[in-house]
Amino acid sequence: MTTKSTTTEATNTSTPERIAIAGAGLLGRLLAWQLNQAGIDVTLFEAGSFTITNPQSNRAAAFTAAGMVAPLSEAVVSDAGVYRMGQFALGHWPQWVKQLIDTSACSPNDELFFNKGSLVVAHPQDTAELEQFERELKFVIPECRHYQRVTQSQIHELEPDLSQHFQHGLFLEEEGHLHNRRFLHQLGEAILHSNIHLREHSQVSVSPGKVSFDGISENFDLVIDCRGIGAKPQLKQLRGVRGETLHVQTTEIQLQRPVRLMHPRYQLYVVPKPDNFFVIGATQIESEDRSPVTLQSSLELSSALYTLSPAFAEARIIEMDSNLRPAFMDNLPKVTVANGLITANGLFRHGYLLAPAVVENILAHVLQRGEPVFSDILNRH
Ligand SMILES: Cc1cc2nc3c(=O)[nH]c(=O)nc-3n(C[C@H](O)[C@H](O)[C@H](O)COP(=O)(O)OP(=O)(O)OC[C@H]3O[C@@H](n4cnc5c(N)ncnc54)[C@H](O)[C@@H]3O)c2cc1C
Protein backbone atom coordinates (compact mmCIF):
# COMPACT_ATOMS: atom_id res chain seq x y z
CA MET A 1 0.00 0.00 0.00
CA THR A 2 1.10 3.57 -0.52
CA THR A 3 1.75 6.18 2.11
CA LYS A 4 1.13 9.89 2.00
CA SER A 5 3.73 11.91 0.15
CA THR A 6 3.15 15.45 1.41
CA THR A 7 1.24 17.15 4.18
CA THR A 8 -1.50 18.18 1.74
CA GLU A 9 -1.76 14.79 0.11
CA ALA A 10 -2.04 13.12 3.49
CA THR A 11 -5.74 13.91 3.72
CA ASN A 12 -6.43 12.10 0.44
CA THR A 13 -4.58 8.84 1.05
CA SER A 14 -5.31 5.91 3.30
CA THR A 15 -3.67 5.32 6.66
CA PRO A 16 -0.44 3.26 6.47
CA GLU A 17 -0.81 -0.26 7.87
CA ARG A 18 2.82 -1.10 8.69
CA ILE A 19 4.96 1.60 10.26
CA ALA A 20 8.60 1.41 11.34
CA ILE A 21 9.92 3.74 14.02
CA ALA A 22 13.67 4.25 14.32
CA GLY A 23 14.78 5.17 17.87
CA ALA A 24 13.08 4.19 21.14
CA GLY A 25 13.86 7.35 23.11
CA LEU A 26 11.20 9.86 24.05
CA LEU A 27 9.50 10.43 20.69
CA GLY A 28 9.93 6.85 19.46
CA ARG A 29 8.29 5.29 22.52
CA LEU A 30 5.42 7.76 22.59
CA LEU A 31 4.70 7.35 18.89
CA ALA A 32 4.98 3.54 18.95
CA TRP A 33 2.51 3.44 21.85
CA GLN A 34 0.03 5.87 20.34
CA LEU A 35 0.11 4.30 16.86
CA ASN A 36 -0.28 0.82 18.34
CA GLN A 37 -3.29 2.02 20.34
CA ALA A 38 -4.72 3.29 17.05
CA GLY A 39 -4.48 -0.24 15.61
CA ILE A 40 -1.35 0.20 13.45
CA ASP A 41 1.21 -2.57 13.04
CA VAL A 42 4.35 -0.95 14.54
CA THR A 43 7.97 -2.12 14.49
CA LEU A 44 10.26 -0.20 16.84
CA PHE A 45 14.03 -0.24 16.22
CA GLU A 46 16.47 0.80 18.95
CA ALA A 47 20.26 0.97 18.65
CA GLY A 48 20.84 0.29 22.35
CA SER A 49 19.06 -1.64 25.04
CA PHE A 50 15.32 -1.05 25.39
CA THR A 51 15.00 -1.69 29.11
CA ILE A 52 16.54 0.68 31.65
CA THR A 53 17.73 -1.57 34.43
CA ASN A 54 21.02 0.17 33.73
CA PRO A 55 20.27 3.74 32.56
CA GLN A 56 23.74 4.00 31.01
CA SER A 57 22.87 1.17 28.62
CA ASN A 58 20.33 3.32 26.82
CA ARG A 59 21.79 6.43 25.27
CA ALA A 60 18.51 8.29 24.75
CA ALA A 61 18.71 11.88 26.00
CA ALA A 62 15.26 11.13 27.45
CA PHE A 63 16.89 9.17 30.30
CA THR A 64 19.39 11.92 31.09
CA ALA A 65 16.73 14.64 31.08
CA ALA A 66 15.40 16.06 34.33
CA GLY A 67 11.79 15.81 33.12
CA MET A 68 10.76 19.42 33.67
CA VAL A 69 7.75 20.68 31.71
CA ALA A 70 8.63 24.32 32.06
CA PRO A 71 7.07 26.60 29.42
CA LEU A 72 7.93 29.85 31.20
CA SER A 73 11.53 29.07 32.12
CA GLU A 74 12.19 27.68 28.65
CA ALA A 75 10.51 30.63 26.91
CA VAL A 76 13.16 32.85 28.49
CA VAL A 77 15.86 30.97 26.59
CA SER A 78 13.81 30.38 23.40
CA ASP A 79 10.64 32.05 22.12
CA ALA A 80 6.87 32.42 22.40
CA GLY A 81 6.30 29.40 20.10
CA VAL A 82 8.01 27.15 22.63
CA TYR A 83 5.80 28.71 25.31
CA ARG A 84 2.62 27.96 23.31
CA MET A 85 3.65 24.35 22.67
CA GLY A 86 4.64 24.06 26.34
CA GLN A 87 1.19 25.18 27.47
CA PHE A 88 -0.27 22.51 25.20
CA ALA A 89 2.02 19.98 26.93
CA LEU A 90 0.77 20.89 30.40
CA GLY A 91 -2.75 19.88 29.35
CA HIS A 92 -1.55 16.81 27.48
CA TRP A 93 0.79 15.03 29.92
CA PRO A 94 -1.95 14.27 32.50
CA GLN A 95 -4.06 12.73 29.69
CA TRP A 96 -1.18 10.52 28.52
CA VAL A 97 -0.42 9.45 32.09
CA LYS A 98 -4.09 8.56 32.63
CA GLN A 99 -4.19 6.66 29.34
CA LEU A 100 -1.06 4.72 30.32
CA ILE A 101 -2.51 3.81 33.71
CA ASP A 102 -5.90 2.86 32.21
CA THR A 103 -4.48 0.69 29.43
CA SER A 104 -1.51 -1.04 31.09
CA ALA A 105 -0.51 -2.89 34.24
CA CYS A 106 0.90 0.37 35.59
CA SER A 107 -0.17 1.05 39.18
CA PRO A 108 -2.49 4.03 39.64
CA ASN A 109 -0.42 4.86 42.75
CA ASP A 110 2.69 5.51 40.69
CA GLU A 111 2.58 9.26 40.43
CA LEU A 112 4.18 10.33 37.18
CA PHE A 113 3.20 13.93 36.45
CA PHE A 114 3.11 16.83 38.90
CA ASN A 115 1.49 20.20 38.39
CA LYS A 116 3.01 22.04 41.34
CA GLY A 117 4.77 24.88 39.56
CA SER A 118 8.44 25.71 39.99
CA LEU A 119 10.39 28.17 42.08
CA VAL A 120 13.19 30.48 40.90
CA VAL A 121 15.46 31.92 43.58
CA ALA A 122 18.69 33.92 43.86
CA HIS A 123 20.92 34.76 46.79
CA PRO A 124 20.61 38.40 47.96
CA GLN A 125 23.87 39.36 46.20
CA ASP A 126 22.53 37.93 42.92
CA THR A 127 19.11 39.61 42.91
CA ALA A 128 19.99 41.27 39.58
CA GLU A 129 19.92 37.78 37.97
CA LEU A 130 16.39 37.21 39.23
CA GLU A 131 15.26 40.62 37.99
CA GLN A 132 16.78 39.97 34.58
CA PHE A 133 14.99 36.60 34.39
CA GLU A 134 11.67 38.35 35.07
CA ARG A 135 12.41 41.08 32.49
CA GLU A 136 13.20 38.44 29.85
CA LEU A 137 10.04 36.54 30.71
CA LYS A 138 7.93 39.68 30.25
CA PHE A 139 9.76 40.47 27.00
CA VAL A 140 9.11 37.03 25.45
CA ILE A 141 5.56 36.64 26.77
CA PRO A 142 4.21 40.12 27.56
CA GLU A 143 0.73 38.74 28.29
CA CYS A 144 1.97 36.15 30.79
CA ARG A 145 0.21 36.26 34.17
CA HIS A 146 1.14 32.78 35.37
CA TYR A 147 3.86 33.72 37.80
CA GLN A 148 4.23 35.79 40.92
CA ARG A 149 7.02 37.36 42.94
CA VAL A 150 7.32 35.65 46.29
CA THR A 151 8.74 36.81 49.62
CA GLN A 152 10.62 34.76 52.18
CA SER A 153 7.41 33.79 54.02
CA GLN A 154 5.79 32.68 50.76
CA ILE A 155 8.92 30.69 49.89
CA HIS A 156 8.57 29.11 53.32
CA GLU A 157 5.03 28.01 52.51
CA LEU A 158 6.13 26.54 49.19
CA GLU A 159 9.46 25.00 50.18
CA PRO A 160 10.00 25.14 53.96
CA ASP A 161 13.52 23.68 53.70
CA LEU A 162 14.74 26.55 51.51
CA SER A 163 13.22 29.65 53.05
CA GLN A 164 15.99 30.65 55.45
CA HIS A 165 18.42 31.22 52.56
CA PHE A 166 16.24 33.25 50.19
CA GLN A 167 14.36 36.50 50.63
CA HIS A 168 12.92 36.83 47.11
CA GLY A 169 11.92 34.51 44.34
CA LEU A 170 9.52 33.90 41.48
CA PHE A 171 6.85 31.23 41.66
CA LEU A 172 6.05 29.95 38.18
CA GLU A 173 2.74 28.36 39.05
CA GLU A 174 2.06 27.11 35.52
CA GLU A 175 4.98 24.68 35.34
CA GLY A 176 5.07 20.92 35.91
CA HIS A 177 7.46 18.01 36.07
CA LEU A 178 7.49 14.30 35.36
CA HIS A 179 9.12 11.39 37.06
CA ASN A 180 10.47 10.78 33.60
CA ARG A 181 12.55 7.65 34.06
CA ARG A 182 9.61 6.03 35.81
CA PHE A 183 7.33 7.17 32.99
CA LEU A 184 9.71 5.80 30.34
CA HIS A 185 9.94 2.53 32.26
CA GLN A 186 6.13 2.22 32.51
CA LEU A 187 5.76 3.11 28.86
CA GLY A 188 8.44 0.53 28.04
CA GLU A 189 6.48 -2.11 29.98
CA ALA A 190 3.31 -1.19 28.07
CA ILE A 191 5.23 -1.57 24.80
CA LEU A 192 6.73 -4.91 25.87
CA HIS A 193 3.24 -6.21 26.69
CA SER A 194 1.73 -4.96 23.43
CA ASN A 195 2.00 -6.46 19.96
CA ILE A 196 4.59 -3.87 18.89
CA HIS A 197 7.53 -5.64 17.23
CA LEU A 198 10.58 -4.55 19.20
CA ARG A 199 14.07 -4.78 17.69
CA GLU A 200 16.67 -3.60 20.19
CA HIS A 201 20.43 -3.50 19.55
CA SER A 202 19.62 -2.53 15.96
CA GLN A 203 21.45 0.57 14.79
CA VAL A 204 19.50 1.30 11.63
CA SER A 205 19.64 3.72 8.74
CA VAL A 206 16.41 4.92 7.17
CA SER A 207 15.10 5.97 3.76
CA PRO A 208 11.54 6.43 2.46
CA GLY A 209 9.61 3.24 3.19
CA LYS A 210 12.76 1.35 4.15
CA VAL A 211 14.81 0.51 7.27
CA SER A 212 18.28 -1.03 6.88
CA PHE A 213 20.27 -2.93 9.47
CA ASP A 214 23.35 -5.10 9.04
CA GLY A 215 23.12 -4.97 5.24
CA ILE A 216 19.47 -6.10 5.17
CA SER A 217 16.62 -3.77 4.23
CA GLU A 218 12.99 -4.14 5.22
CA ASN A 219 10.07 -2.35 3.58
CA PHE A 220 7.30 -0.53 5.42
CA ASP A 221 4.40 1.68 4.39
CA LEU A 222 5.93 4.50 6.41
CA VAL A 223 9.14 5.06 8.39
CA ILE A 224 9.27 7.58 11.26
CA ASP A 225 12.79 8.68 12.15
CA CYS A 226 13.08 9.46 15.89
CA ARG A 227 16.79 8.79 16.35
CA GLY A 228 17.63 12.08 18.09
CA ILE A 229 21.33 12.85 17.69
CA GLY A 230 21.73 9.35 16.16
CA ALA A 231 20.18 10.76 12.97
CA LYS A 232 23.11 13.12 12.44
CA PRO A 233 24.81 11.01 9.71
CA GLN A 234 21.65 11.61 7.62
CA LEU A 235 20.65 15.05 8.98
CA LYS A 236 23.77 17.13 8.56
CA GLN A 237 22.17 20.30 10.02
CA LEU A 238 21.67 18.56 13.36
CA ARG A 239 24.13 19.20 16.22
CA GLY A 240 24.54 17.75 19.69
CA VAL A 241 24.68 20.03 22.72
CA ARG A 242 26.34 18.40 25.68
CA GLY A 243 24.52 18.35 29.03
CA GLU A 244 25.69 16.90 32.34
CA THR A 245 23.68 16.00 35.43
CA LEU A 246 24.22 14.65 38.94
CA HIS A 247 21.75 12.36 40.69
CA VAL A 248 21.93 12.66 44.45
CA GLN A 249 19.98 11.07 47.29
CA THR A 250 19.32 12.51 50.74
CA THR A 251 16.62 12.58 53.40
CA GLU A 252 18.01 15.84 54.87
CA ILE A 253 15.94 18.04 52.58
CA GLN A 254 12.53 17.78 50.92
CA LEU A 255 11.41 19.66 47.82
CA GLN A 256 7.95 19.60 46.27
CA ARG A 257 8.82 21.07 42.90
CA PRO A 258 11.75 21.98 40.63
CA VAL A 259 13.87 24.84 41.98
CA ARG A 260 16.15 27.00 39.83
CA LEU A 261 19.01 28.96 41.30
CA MET A 262 19.96 32.11 39.39
CA HIS A 263 23.68 32.70 39.66
CA PRO A 264 26.02 34.93 37.62
CA ARG A 265 28.33 32.06 36.63
CA TYR A 266 26.35 28.86 36.69
CA GLN A 267 22.62 28.34 36.73
CA LEU A 268 21.35 25.28 38.43
CA TYR A 269 18.11 23.37 38.74
CA VAL A 270 17.13 20.69 41.21
CA VAL A 271 14.25 18.38 40.36
CA PRO A 272 12.82 16.11 43.08
CA LYS A 273 12.38 12.43 42.15
CA PRO A 274 10.93 9.41 44.01
CA ASP A 275 12.78 7.86 46.98
CA ASN A 276 14.54 11.08 48.06
CA PHE A 277 16.42 11.39 44.80
CA PHE A 278 17.18 14.72 43.15
CA VAL A 279 18.40 15.40 39.62
CA ILE A 280 20.82 18.33 39.51
CA GLY A 281 21.45 19.98 36.20
CA ALA A 282 22.57 20.88 33.84
CA THR A 283 25.56 22.09 31.93
CA GLN A 284 25.00 23.29 28.37
CA ILE A 285 28.16 23.04 26.30
CA GLU A 286 28.54 23.34 22.51
CA SER A 287 30.32 20.04 22.17
CA GLU A 288 29.42 16.60 20.83
CA ASP A 289 31.67 14.91 23.36
CA ARG A 290 29.71 12.11 25.08
CA SER A 291 32.43 11.20 27.55
CA PRO A 292 31.68 11.13 31.31
CA VAL A 293 31.02 14.24 33.43
CA THR A 294 34.11 16.41 33.91
CA LEU A 295 35.54 17.30 37.29
CA GLN A 296 34.86 20.98 36.62
CA SER A 297 31.19 20.38 35.81
CA SER A 298 30.71 18.18 38.86
CA LEU A 299 32.35 20.85 41.05
CA GLU A 300 30.18 23.62 39.61
CA LEU A 301 26.97 21.64 39.95
CA SER A 302 27.72 20.38 43.43
CA SER A 303 28.96 23.71 44.82
CA ALA A 304 25.93 25.53 43.41
CA LEU A 305 23.77 22.82 44.99
CA TYR A 306 25.48 23.37 48.34
CA THR A 307 24.80 27.11 48.13
CA LEU A 308 21.13 26.36 47.39
CA SER A 309 21.01 24.55 50.71
CA PRO A 310 23.85 23.23 52.92
CA ALA A 311 21.46 20.38 53.77
CA PHE A 312 22.69 18.78 50.53
CA ALA A 313 26.20 18.44 52.03
CA GLU A 314 25.63 14.85 53.14
CA ALA A 315 23.74 13.82 50.00
CA ARG A 316 25.16 10.76 48.29
CA ILE A 317 26.12 11.12 44.63
CA ILE A 318 24.42 8.13 43.06
CA GLU A 319 25.02 8.83 39.41
CA MET A 320 26.65 11.31 37.05
CA ASP A 321 25.28 11.40 33.53
CA SER A 322 26.13 13.17 30.31
CA ASN A 323 24.34 13.20 26.98
CA LEU A 324 23.69 15.21 23.83
CA ARG A 325 20.60 17.31 23.20
CA PRO A 326 19.65 17.08 19.50
CA ALA A 327 19.34 20.62 18.08
CA PHE A 328 18.96 22.45 14.77
CA MET A 329 20.46 25.92 14.20
CA ASP A 330 17.34 27.71 15.49
CA ASN A 331 17.05 25.31 18.47
CA LEU A 332 13.45 24.53 17.45
CA PRO A 333 12.00 21.09 16.69
CA LYS A 334 11.11 20.14 13.14
CA VAL A 335 8.78 17.51 11.65
CA THR A 336 9.42 16.83 7.96
CA VAL A 337 6.74 14.86 6.14
CA ALA A 338 7.84 13.27 2.86
CA ASN A 339 6.92 10.28 0.77
CA GLY A 340 7.24 7.21 3.03
CA LEU A 341 9.36 9.02 5.62
CA ILE A 342 8.60 11.35 8.50
CA THR A 343 11.53 12.87 10.37
CA ALA A 344 11.04 14.33 13.85
CA ASN A 345 14.04 15.88 15.54
CA GLY A 346 15.68 18.93 17.14
CA LEU A 347 13.84 18.86 20.48
CA PHE A 348 17.01 20.31 22.06
CA ARG A 349 16.50 20.98 25.79
CA HIS A 350 12.71 20.87 25.48
CA GLY A 351 11.95 17.19 24.82
CA TYR A 352 9.29 16.65 27.48
CA LEU A 353 8.01 20.17 26.98
CA LEU A 354 7.49 19.78 23.25
CA ALA A 355 6.83 16.04 22.79
CA PRO A 356 3.02 16.40 23.07
CA ALA A 357 2.97 18.99 20.25
CA VAL A 358 5.38 16.98 18.07
CA VAL A 359 3.63 13.63 18.63
CA GLU A 360 0.12 15.04 18.05
CA ASN A 361 1.36 16.80 14.91
CA ILE A 362 2.69 13.49 13.54
CA LEU A 363 -0.42 11.53 14.58
CA ALA A 364 -2.58 14.03 12.71
CA HIS A 365 -0.47 13.53 9.58
CA VAL A 366 -0.44 9.73 9.84
CA LEU A 367 -3.96 9.04 11.10
CA GLN A 368 -5.55 11.95 9.26
CA ARG A 369 -6.91 13.33 12.51
CA GLY A 370 -7.69 16.85 11.33
CA GLU A 371 -5.31 19.81 11.12
CA PRO A 372 -1.86 19.02 12.54
CA VAL A 373 -1.20 21.17 15.62
CA PHE A 374 1.52 23.83 15.51
CA SER A 375 2.25 23.11 11.84
CA ASP A 376 3.40 26.75 11.42
CA ILE A 377 6.35 25.96 13.69
CA LEU A 378 6.88 22.21 13.35
CA ASN A 379 6.32 21.71 9.61
CA ARG A 380 8.26 24.81 8.50
CA HIS A 381 10.68 24.37 5.60
C1 LIG B 1 21.13 17.00 30.55
C2 LIG B 1 19.80 17.08 29.86
C3 LIG B 1 18.69 17.54 30.57
C4 LIG B 1 17.45 17.66 29.92
N1 LIG B 1 16.37 18.07 30.66
C5 LIG B 1 15.17 18.23 30.05
C6 LIG B 1 14.05 18.66 30.80
O1 LIG B 1 14.10 18.85 32.03
N2 LIG B 1 12.87 18.86 30.13
C7 LIG B 1 12.75 18.65 28.79
O2 LIG B 1 11.68 18.90 28.25
N3 LIG B 1 13.80 18.19 28.06
C8 LIG B 1 15.01 17.97 28.65
N4 LIG B 1 16.06 17.50 27.94
C9 LIG B 1 15.89 17.28 26.48
C10 LIG B 1 15.33 15.91 26.12
O3 LIG B 1 16.02 14.90 26.79
C11 LIG B 1 15.47 15.69 24.60
O4 LIG B 1 14.97 16.81 23.91
C12 LIG B 1 14.66 14.46 24.16
O5 LIG B 1 15.11 13.33 24.85
C13 LIG B 1 14.78 14.24 22.65
O6 LIG B 1 13.94 13.15 22.34
P1 LIG B 1 14.20 12.22 21.06
O7 LIG B 1 13.21 11.12 21.12
O8 LIG B 1 14.30 13.09 19.84
O9 LIG B 1 15.70 11.65 21.29
P2 LIG B 1 16.23 10.66 22.39
O10 LIG B 1 15.42 10.73 23.62
O11 LIG B 1 17.70 10.93 22.50
O12 LIG B 1 16.03 9.21 21.73
C14 LIG B 1 16.70 8.82 20.55
C15 LIG B 1 16.74 7.30 20.52
O13 LIG B 1 17.18 6.85 19.24
C16 LIG B 1 18.12 5.81 19.41
N5 LIG B 1 18.96 5.76 18.22
C17 LIG B 1 19.94 6.62 17.85
N6 LIG B 1 20.46 6.26 16.66
C18 LIG B 1 19.82 5.14 16.27
C19 LIG B 1 19.90 4.28 15.15
N7 LIG B 1 20.77 4.52 14.15
N8 LIG B 1 19.07 3.21 15.08
C20 LIG B 1 18.16 2.95 16.08
N9 LIG B 1 18.05 3.72 17.17
C21 LIG B 1 18.85 4.81 17.27
C22 LIG B 1 18.88 6.20 20.67
O14 LIG B 1 19.56 5.08 21.24
C23 LIG B 1 17.74 6.70 21.54
O15 LIG B 1 17.12 5.66 22.26
C24 LIG B 1 17.32 17.32 28.55
C25 LIG B 1 18.41 16.80 27.86
C26 LIG B 1 19.64 16.67 28.50
C27 LIG B 1 20.81 16.08 27.76
The ligand as a MOL file (V3000), in Angstrom:
LIG
                    3D

  0  0  0     0  0            999 V3000
M  V30 BEGIN CTAB
M  V30 COUNTS 53 58 0 0 0
M  V30 BEGIN ATOM
M  V30 1 C 21.1320 16.9950 30.5490 0
M  V30 2 C 19.7960 17.0750 29.8590 0
M  V30 3 C 18.6910 17.5420 30.5700 0
M  V30 4 C 17.4480 17.6580 29.9220 0
M  V30 5 N 16.3740 18.0730 30.6610 0
M  V30 6 C 15.1750 18.2320 30.0540 0
M  V30 7 C 14.0480 18.6640 30.7950 0
M  V30 8 O 14.1020 18.8460 32.0290 0
M  V30 9 N 12.8660 18.8630 30.1330 0
M  V30 10 C 12.7490 18.6540 28.7900 0
M  V30 11 O 11.6750 18.9030 28.2480 0
M  V30 12 N 13.8000 18.1860 28.0630 0
M  V30 13 C 15.0060 17.9730 28.6480 0
M  V30 14 N 16.0620 17.5000 27.9400 0
M  V30 15 C 15.8930 17.2800 26.4850 0
M  V30 16 C 15.3330 15.9130 26.1190 0
M  V30 17 O 16.0220 14.8980 26.7920 0
M  V30 18 C 15.4660 15.6940 24.5960 0
M  V30 19 O 14.9660 16.8080 23.9130 0
M  V30 20 C 14.6580 14.4640 24.1600 0
M  V30 21 O 15.1080 13.3270 24.8490 0
M  V30 22 C 14.7770 14.2400 22.6480 0
M  V30 23 O 13.9420 13.1510 22.3360 0
M  V30 24 P 14.2020 12.2230 21.0560 0
M  V30 25 O 13.2130 11.1220 21.1150 0
M  V30 26 O 14.2950 13.0870 19.8420 0
M  V30 27 O 15.6990 11.6540 21.2920 0
M  V30 28 P 16.2350 10.6640 22.3920 0
M  V30 29 O 15.4230 10.7260 23.6240 0
M  V30 30 O 17.7030 10.9330 22.4990 0
M  V30 31 O 16.0300 9.2120 21.7270 0
M  V30 32 C 16.7040 8.8250 20.5500 0
M  V30 33 C 16.7430 7.2960 20.5210 0
M  V30 34 O 17.1820 6.8540 19.2380 0
M  V30 35 C 18.1190 5.8080 19.4110 0
M  V30 36 N 18.9590 5.7600 18.2210 0
M  V30 37 C 19.9360 6.6240 17.8500 0
M  V30 38 N 20.4620 6.2580 16.6650 0
M  V30 39 C 19.8170 5.1360 16.2740 0
M  V30 40 C 19.8990 4.2830 15.1480 0
M  V30 41 N 20.7690 4.5190 14.1460 0
M  V30 42 N 19.0730 3.2150 15.0760 0
M  V30 43 C 18.1640 2.9490 16.0810 0
M  V30 44 N 18.0520 3.7190 17.1750 0
M  V30 45 C 18.8530 4.8140 17.2700 0
M  V30 46 C 18.8790 6.1980 20.6740 0
M  V30 47 O 19.5620 5.0850 21.2420 0
M  V30 48 C 17.7370 6.7040 21.5370 0
M  V30 49 O 17.1200 5.6600 22.2630 0
M  V30 50 C 17.3160 17.3240 28.5520 0
M  V30 51 C 18.4080 16.8050 27.8650 0
M  V30 52 C 19.6360 16.6690 28.5010 0
M  V30 53 C 20.8060 16.0820 27.7630 0
M  V30 END ATOM
M  V30 BEGIN BOND
M  V30 1 1 1 2
M  V30 2 1 2 3
M  V30 3 2 2 52
M  V30 4 2 3 4
M  V30 5 1 4 5
M  V30 6 1 4 50
M  V30 7 2 5 6
M  V30 8 1 6 7
M  V30 9 1 6 13
M  V30 10 2 7 8
M  V30 11 1 7 9
M  V30 12 1 9 10
M  V30 13 2 10 11
M  V30 14 1 10 12
M  V30 15 2 12 13
M  V30 16 1 13 14
M  V30 17 1 14 15
M  V30 18 1 14 50
M  V30 19 1 15 16
M  V30 20 1 16 17
M  V30 21 1 16 18
M  V30 22 1 18 19
M  V30 23 1 18 20
M  V30 24 1 20 21
M  V30 25 1 20 22
M  V30 26 1 22 23
M  V30 27 1 23 24
M  V30 28 2 24 25
M  V30 29 1 24 26
M  V30 30 1 24 27
M  V30 31 1 27 28
M  V30 32 2 28 29
M  V30 33 1 28 30
M  V30 34 1 28 31
M  V30 35 1 31 32
M  V30 36 1 32 33
M  V30 37 1 33 34
M  V30 38 1 33 48
M  V30 39 1 34 35
M  V30 40 1 35 36
M  V30 41 1 35 46
M  V30 42 1 36 37
M  V30 43 1 36 45
M  V30 44 2 37 38
M  V30 45 1 38 39
M  V30 46 1 39 40
M  V30 47 2 39 45
M  V30 48 1 40 41
M  V30 49 2 40 42
M  V30 50 1 42 43
M  V30 51 2 43 44
M  V30 52 1 44 45
M  V30 53 1 46 47
M  V30 54 1 46 48
M  V30 55 1 48 49
M  V30 56 2 50 51
M  V30 57 1 51 52
M  V30 58 1 52 53
M  V30 END BOND
M  V30 END CTAB
M  END
